Each structure stands twice: as structure tokens, then as C-alpha cells.
Amino acid sequence: MKFESIADIYAANQRSREKLLAVLSDIRDDEADKTTDDEPWSAAYIAEHIAIVSNGMAGICSKLIEKAKANGAAPSVGLAITDTFYGHLAKMATMKAEAPERVKPTGSFSIEESTAKLDAANTVFQGLREGFEQLDLSEPTFPHPYFGDLTATEWFALSGLHERRHTEQLIRLRESLRQ
């Protein structure tokens, strides 16, 4: 998926979020904590992981935008997404990644609590829109554990793609539980 503008990323992330919330709302109470042979994480665990990561990404984007402002970032001249980032996305589609310890779920949150945390991350992202649209965010960067240094714009795009990836995981889990 190639993005042409910040508005494209917001729209794609909104679509990902809506689908995620629809799938989460379809998980029955008796399914929320169940796993399968193919999926060691339950729906509640997956939802918690997504919420942890989304809030982390929102915080990273916020810090990168503030740092860009402090460094006197010029007005935006284009989308701060590199070809290298798009290459990472192609790899992400087929890679099985182990979640770093800091974003592994603890089992402490229900799907509803994780959904509330997702809403909080979305509120942060909405508040950053002006910075995303108006500033040259090609610098500074922050390292991703698998992809290396990413710009704020790349982190933001990745947040929706991360949700989409785990929504598909939730769908597979739900289907397996209902067989």
C-alpha cells in the first residue's frame, strides 16, 4: 500500500480501526480468553497487545513531532515515507514476528479495557494531525525493533497496518474457535 498524503494514512488507519473494533465486538465472552493449537494468544491478549503497541506508537509520534518542532522543522514538502519503509511493509506481510517483551500482553485487561486504551491512542493521533500535515518530518527518527529508524509519518502509517495485521489474526482465531 502506497500513501499519497497524510489524509490517506488517516483514512486507511480509520478503516483498519473500524474493522478491528467490529471484529472485537463480535468476540463472545466465552471466546475472549480461549486459545487454539495454532494461536497461543487469546483475543483478549491480542487486543491488549494492539492497545499497548498503539499507545506506544502514538507516544513515539508525539515525541518525534515535538522534537521536529524544537529543531525548527521546515514546512512539509511531501510525505516523509521512504522506499525502504515500503520494502519493510512488503516483508511484514509474510514475516512471523516475536513481540518484544515490552509489548507482550499480561492478561490483565479485558477486550473492553483494551478497546478504551485504543480509543486513547486514537485521540492522541487525532491531536497530532496538524503536525503531520504541516511539518517536514523526515527527521528525527526512532528505531523500530525490526525495521530500524522510522520517521513519525512511518510510525503513524505502521500503526494502522499493525492493527490490520492483528485484525486478520483475530478473524482466524474467531473462525477456529467457532468450528
Phi, psi and omega in degrees: 000125176255136179258141179258339184201168175298322178300323177299317181294315178301317181294316179296318179295324178296317178298317178299316181296316180299317179294317178302311181296323178295317179293315179299321181289342179270353177283122180284156180304321182285352179258340192303325184251010182270148175240174176230173176299326182275341185228104182286344178262138175281171177299321178296320178296315180298315179299318179297316178301312180301318180296317178300311183295316181299317178293322176297316180294321177298319178294319178298313180300317180300313180295319180294321178294317178297320178295318178299317178299313181297329179276003179074042181307138177288166174298153181300137176241003181164178183281126183277062176232127184267162174297327177301318178299315179298326175296320177297321180297321178297319178293321183300329183299332184244352185275147173258115183251142174270126180295130174302152185309320185293345180242013176282140179291153180256344185085012183274349187237141173282168176301320180296319179293320177294322177298319177297322178292325175297320177298321179296318178297319179298322178298319177297312180301320179297322179290344181267357188304315181301317178297316178300320185280329190257342186252149169285110185253026178291343173217149357280178179233168176220138186285136172265144184298336180249332189252357181078204185294129177234148174281168176302319180296320179293319176299318180295314178298319181296329181300316178290323179292325176297315178298318180297316180302315182282337173296317177297322177297317178297320179297315179298318179297312180301315180297319179294320179292333184266003179282000000 
